Amino acid sequence: MTHTRFTPLIDQLPATVPFVGPETQERGRGRPFAARLGANENGFGPSPRAIQAMQDAAPEVWKYADPTSHDLRQALAAHHAIPADSIVVGEGIDGLLGYLVRLFVQSGDAVVTSDGAYPTFNYHVQGFGGQLHKVPYRDDAEDLPALLVRARQVDAKLVYFANPDNPMGTYARGADIVAQLDHIPPGCLLVLDEAYIEFAPADAVPQIAIDDPRVIRMRTFSKAYGMAGARVGYAMGAAALIAQFEKIRNHFGMNRLAQIGAVAAVQDQDWLTQTVAQVGAARDRLTQIANDNGLTAIPSATNFVTIDCGGDGDFAQRVLQGLIARDVFVRMPFVAPQNRCIRVSVGTAQDLDIFAAVLPDALEQARD
Amino acid sequence: MTHTRFTPLIDQLPATVPFVGPETQERGRGRPFAARLGANENGFGPSPRAIQAMQDAAPEVWKYADPTSHDLRQALAAHHAIPADSIVVGEGIDGLLGYLVRLFVQSGDAVVTSDGAYPTFNYHVQGFGGQLHKVPYRDDAEDLPALLVRARQVDAKLVYFANPDNPMGTYARGADIVAQLDHIPPGCLLVLDEAYIEFAPADAVPQIAIDDPRVIRMRTFSKAYGMAGARVGYAMGAAALIAQFEKIRNHFGMNRLAQIGAVAAVQDQDWLTQTVAQVGAARDRLTQIANDNGLTAIPSATNFVTIDCGGDGDFAQRVLQGLIARDVFVRMPFVAPQNRCIRVSVGTAQDLDIFAAVLPDALEQARD
C-alpha cells in the first residue's frame, strides 16, 4: 500500500485543468506578448488611491490581515446600502465559488449551468463530485428561463447564471431576471455571477432584496476596479446563507494589502466611472476594428468584445493562433456555435493599435 | 422547502470558529493594542527588497498572478535544491492544509494530531468530515512516536506533526524524526508542518529525500520572512503527490504582489539571517522577563516564548486577560496541562518594554 490514500473522488478527477495563463504561454513561446488582451483584465488599472494605499501598507505586511475583512465589508455595505453581515469576502469569485459549491454539493448532486459558460464554476462542481447539467446558449446569451426549467427537471441544488455573460459579453435585463425569480425551484439557489456588471448598462442590474433566500450574487475587484492580481471577490446574499461560509472558508486567506487597496478602490467611485467610460470607448474601437476587417462584433456589456470570425470553430482557432503568433494574447469560446468567435479584452490605445495592425494578417493566413 | 440545501456535513459543522483576530478584539475593546504579541507575527518585518518589490508591482495589480507561481517555485527550488515540480504554492499553510485534507479525507476517515496542536488543521479535518484522534503532548512537546503508534491503531490517512511546535515552541531533532519514518504505517502520510523551522537550531531540520512518498512538508513566508499578511505558503514533497493539488486548488488564488514579494524575500537570505538573530535576542529577553517575574519560560525554537505561569489554566487565563486589559495582545494554549502557560510572540524592543512593564501588574491581579 502506498502512503497516499486519496479519496475516490480525487482519484477520478482529471490531472489537467484548463487554467493556462499568459505567462505559461510566454515561457512556451520564448518571448512575451506585445498586447495582453486575453484574460479580461483591465489595463486601465486601479484607482491611484488603491495603488497608493497598497504601497503605504507594504511595510506592515508582517501583520496578518483581519480574518473578518471588517473594514472592506463595511465599505461595501455602505456602497451597496446593505448590512455587512450580508457580505462575505474571499480570494476572488473563484475562491468564493469553490466555497459555495462545497456548501451545497456532494457526490451526485445536480447543478445546472450554460454549455460554454465560466469553466471555473464547472471545475469546482466536478471537484466536489457534482453532476453538471448544461443548457445551450440562446442567441449567444445565457438562457435563464431554460436554465431554471432544467434545474426543476434535474432537482438542481445550484444554478449558475452570469450577467453579463463571459465569454460572449451579452447581458440580460435586470427586470427579466427578477421576472424569473419565482421560477427558481424549491431547494435550488441561483448563483448570479456579476463579475462584469459595472461595465453593463444600468438596466442590467436586477433589483433583488438582499435577504431573498433564492439568490446569491458574486462581485469582484478584478474587472472594473482593475485589481485582478489582488484576488478580492465578494458574495452578497441573505445573512443566514452568508454565515455558512464561516464554517469552511480559509479565514486567513486574504492578503492584507489587497484588503486595504480594495477599501480605497470602492471609495473612489469617480475612478470607477472614468474607467467604465474608457472601457466603453475601447469597446467601440474594438467593434470598429472588427468591422474594418469584415467581421461582426457581438454587442458587449463587459470589458471584452467577442468577435464573430464568420466561420466555424476551426477557422476561429486559426485566427486565434495567428494572433498569438503575432504576440497578441487573446482567447476564444470553446463550445459551438460560440466557438466561431474570438474574445478580445479591451486594452489601452496602444494595445488596440497592435491588435488592429496584426488582425488582417491573422485573418488572411487563417483563410489560406 | 428552503432554497438552500446544504450538504449534511455542512449542517453538522459548528457555526462558530476559533479565528478571532486582534482587530476584532480591538473593536470589542474600543481601543487598539499597544503591543501586538499574540499571533506569532514577525514585527521585525520583511526584507526591504520584498517591500520594494511589492510597491513597485502595485501599479500592475490589474494583471492576474501567474497561476503556476512559476517564478516563486523556481526561486524556492533553487533555495532548497529540489525540483520545482516538488513544490506547490498556496494561500498560506492554512490554505494548503485545506487542500491537503480535501485530497485525503472524506466522512469518517481517521486523522491523527496532538491534543492542543494547530487548530486550523483540525478545522479542515472536521470540515471534510474526518475523525480526529488526538495524542497528548509529552513534556510539552508533540510526541511523534506516540502519534505514529496511534496512526497505526486507527488506520489514519494523515498524521500531523509540527516541528517546531506551536503553541509550546519546543522542537524535535531532525535525526529523531528521520528515525521515525520507518514507523509511518502504510496508507498514512506524515504532514510535517515546519512553519517555524527557520528559527530553530540547525539540528531541527530532518534530512528527508524530496521524493520520499511518506512525508509532505509545509513552509511559509508568514514567520521568519515576516510576510504573514501576504499569504504565501508552500508544500514540498514527491512530485506525484504535489501534482494532485492541481486537481482542486484555486488556481487563481495567489496575490500577484505577494508572489513577487516572496521571490525577493527568498533571494535575500542575509535579511533572513539577521531577522533570526534578532528573534533569538528577543526570545532571550522574553525569557529574562519571565524569570524576573518568577516565571519559567519553555525553551523556544520559534519566534514566540511560551511562559509557564506556575498555576492552572484558570490562573493563566487571568494573567492573559490582565495583559489584554493592559493593551498587550497575547494568546495561550487551550488544552491542559499546556494551558498553564501564556504564549508571547517576540516583538521589537519597544513591544517587549511594554510587556515587561505590565506583566507584574497582570500577575499580581491574577493572584488576588
Chai-1 contact restraints between the chains, C-beta under 6 A:
chainA,res_idxA,chainB,res_idxB,connection_type,confidence,min_distance_angstrom,max_distance_angstrom,comment,restraint_id
A,M1,B,P186,contact,1.0,0.0,6.0,A-B,restraint_1
A,M1,B,G187,contact,1.0,0.0,6.0,A-B,restraint_2
A,H3,B,L189,contact,1.0,0.0,6.0,A-B,restraint_3
A,H3,B,P213,contact,1.0,0.0,6.0,A-B,restraint_4
A,H3,B,R214,contact,1.0,0.0,6.0,A-B,restraint_5
A,T4,B,L189,contact,1.0,0.0,6.0,A-B,restraint_6
A,T4,B,L241,contact,1.0,0.0,6.0,A-B,restraint_7
A,R5,B,K157,contact,1.0,0.0,6.0,A-B,restraint_8
A,R5,B,G187,contact,1.0,0.0,6.0,A-B,restraint_9
A,F6,B,L103,contact,1.0,0.0,6.0,A-B,restraint_10
A,T7,B,Q106,contact,1.0,0.0,6.0,A-B,restraint_11
A,I10,B,L103,contact,1.0,0.0,6.0,A-B,restraint_12
A,L13,B,K247,contact,1.0,0.0,6.0,A-B,restraint_13
A,F19,B,P67,contact,1.0,0.0,6.0,A-B,restraint_14
A,F19,B,H251,contact,1.0,0.0,6.0,A-B,restraint_15
A,G21,B,D66,contact,1.0,0.0,6.0,A-B,restraint_16
A,G21,B,P67,contact,1.0,0.0,6.0,A-B,restraint_17
A,E23,B,D66,contact,1.0,0.0,6.0,A-B,restraint_18
A,A39,B,Y64,contact,1.0,0.0,6.0,A-B,restraint_19
A,E41,B,W62,contact,1.0,0.0,6.0,A-B,restraint_20
A,E41,B,K63,contact,1.0,0.0,6.0,A-B,restraint_21
A,N42,B,W62,contact,1.0,0.0,6.0,A-B,restraint_22
A,G45,B,W62,contact,1.0,0.0,6.0,A-B,restraint_23
A,P46,B,V61,contact,1.0,0.0,6.0,A-B,restraint_24
A,I51,B,A58,contact,1.0,0.0,6.0,A-B,restraint_25
A,I51,B,P59,contact,1.0,0.0,6.0,A-B,restraint_26
A,M54,B,A58,contact,1.0,0.0,6.0,A-B,restraint_27
A,Q55,B,Q55,contact,1.0,0.0,6.0,A-B,restraint_28
A,Q55,B,A58,contact,1.0,0.0,6.0,A-B,restraint_29
A,A58,B,I51,contact,1.0,0.0,6.0,A-B,restraint_30
A,A58,B,M54,contact,1.0,0.0,6.0,A-B,restraint_31
A,A58,B,Q55,contact,1.0,0.0,6.0,A-B,restraint_32
A,P59,B,I51,contact,1.0,0.0,6.0,A-B,restraint_33
A,V61,B,P46,contact,1.0,0.0,6.0,A-B,restraint_34
A,V61,B,M227,contact,1.0,0.0,6.0,A-B,restraint_35
A,V61,B,G229,contact,1.0,0.0,6.0,A-B,restraint_36
A,V61,B,A230,contact,1.0,0.0,6.0,A-B,restraint_37
A,W62,B,E41,contact,1.0,0.0,6.0,A-B,restraint_38
A,W62,B,N42,contact,1.0,0.0,6.0,A-B,restraint_39
A,W62,B,G45,contact,1.0,0.0,6.0,A-B,restraint_40
A,W62,B,G226,contact,1.0,0.0,6.0,A-B,restraint_41
A,W62,B,A228,contact,1.0,0.0,6.0,A-B,restraint_42
A,K63,B,E41,contact,1.0,0.0,6.0,A-B,restraint_43
A,K63,B,G229,contact,1.0,0.0,6.0,A-B,restraint_44
A,Y64,B,A39,contact,1.0,0.0,6.0,A-B,restraint_45
A,Y64,B,A228,contact,1.0,0.0,6.0,A-B,restraint_46
A,Y64,B,G229,contact,1.0,0.0,6.0,A-B,restraint_47
A,A65,B,G229,contact,1.0,0.0,6.0,A-B,restraint_48
A,D66,B,G21,contact,1.0,0.0,6.0,A-B,restraint_49
A,D66,B,E23,contact,1.0,0.0,6.0,A-B,restraint_50
A,P67,B,F19,contact,1.0,0.0,6.0,A-B,restraint_51
A,P67,B,G21,contact,1.0,0.0,6.0,A-B,restraint_52
A,E91,B,G253,contact,1.0,0.0,6.0,A-B,restraint_53
A,G92,B,F252,contact,1.0,0.0,6.0,A-B,restraint_54
A,D94,B,N250,contact,1.0,0.0,6.0,A-B,restraint_55
A,D94,B,F252,contact,1.0,0.0,6.0,A-B,restraint_56
A,G95,B,N250,contact,1.0,0.0,6.0,A-B,restraint_57
A,G95,B,G253,contact,1.0,0.0,6.0,A-B,restraint_58
A,G98,B,N250,contact,1.0,0.0,6.0,A-B,restraint_59
A,L103,B,F6,contact,1.0,0.0,6.0,A-B,restraint_60
A,L103,B,I10,contact,1.0,0.0,6.0,A-B,restraint_61
A,Q106,B,T7,contact,1.0,0.0,6.0,A-B,restraint_62
A,G127,B,I248,contact,1.0,0.0,6.0,A-B,restraint_63
A,K157,B,R5,contact,1.0,0.0,6.0,A-B,restraint_64
A,P186,B,M1,contact,1.0,0.0,6.0,A-B,restraint_65
A,G187,B,M1,contact,1.0,0.0,6.0,A-B,restraint_66
A,G187,B,R5,contact,1.0,0.0,6.0,A-B,restraint_67
A,L189,B,H3,contact,1.0,0.0,6.0,A-B,restraint_68
A,L189,B,T4,contact,1.0,0.0,6.0,A-B,restraint_69
A,P213,B,H3,contact,1.0,0.0,6.0,A-B,restraint_70
A,R214,B,H3,contact,1.0,0.0,6.0,A-B,restraint_71
A,G226,B,W62,contact,1.0,0.0,6.0,A-B,restraint_72
A,M227,B,V61,contact,1.0,0.0,6.0,A-B,restraint_73
A,A228,B,W62,contact,1.0,0.0,6.0,A-B,restraint_74
A,A228,B,Y64,contact,1.0,0.0,6.0,A-B,restraint_75
A,G229,B,V61,contact,1.0,0.0,6.0,A-B,restraint_76
A,G229,B,K63,contact,1.0,0.0,6.0,A-B,restraint_77
A,G229,B,Y64,contact,1.0,0.0,6.0,A-B,restraint_78
A,G229,B,A65,contact,1.0,0.0,6.0,A-B,restraint_79
A,G229,B,R256,contact,1.0,0.0,6.0,A-B,restraint_80
A,A230,B,V61,contact,1.0,0.0,6.0,A-B,restraint_81
A,R231,B,N255,contact,1.0,0.0,6.0,A-B,restraint_82
A,L241,B,T4,contact,1.0,0.0,6.0,A-B,restraint_83
A,K247,B,L13,contact,1.0,0.0,6.0,A-B,restraint_84
A,I248,B,G127,contact,1.0,0.0,6.0,A-B,restraint_85
A,N250,B,E91,contact,1.0,0.0,6.0,A-B,restraint_86
A,N250,B,D94,contact,1.0,0.0,6.0,A-B,restraint_87
A,N250,B,G95,contact,1.0,0.0,6.0,A-B,restraint_88
A,N250,B,G98,contact,1.0,0.0,6.0,A-B,restraint_89
A,H251,B,F19,contact,1.0,0.0,6.0,A-B,restraint_90
A,F252,B,G92,contact,1.0,0.0,6.0,A-B,restraint_91
A,F252,B,D94,contact,1.0,0.0,6.0,A-B,restraint_92
A,G253,B,E91,contact,1.0,0.0,6.0,A-B,restraint_93
A,G253,B,G95,contact,1.0,0.0,6.0,A-B,restraint_94
A,N255,B,R231,contact,1.0,0.0,6.0,A-B,restraint_95
A,N255,B,N255,contact,1.0,0.0,6.0,A-B,restraint_96
A,N255,B,A258,contact,1.0,0.0,6.0,A-B,restraint_97
A,R256,B,G229,contact,1.0,0.0,6.0,A-B,restraint_98
A,A258,B,N255,contact,1.0,0.0,6.0,A-B,restraint_99
